């Protein structure tokens, strides 16, 4: 596991954005992704009767809908101990197997960093 102090400023930024989305929207998870041009997409959990998406799935969908061709990194803020297989698959579909997925707790502290692969 990498400590948050070892992260670059752009990775710390997407964790902060994900944490803010979670707190602002009062949802279980917040997420942010950074595309190949450096643009970021921020989302929270979607829990409608007809549509259920994790925060990271929603952020990836927003990136795709906005024309992103790839991802440089993804972050999710959650109570979970690991990034789910479905979340990693969504990141992998757009960013590739080597795309880093950062998981932070609600306090913003990095819990793990894995690849989407």
LINLINBEL-V296474 format. One record per helix or strand. SS is the DSSP state (a for helix, b for strand). FROM is the first residue (numbers start at 1). TO is the last residue. If there is no record, write none. Layout:
SS/FROM/TO
SS/FROM/TO
//
This chain:
a/4/6
a/9/25
b/30/35
b/40/44
b/46/47
b/52/53
a/55/65
b/71/77
a/85/95
b/100/104
b/110/115
//
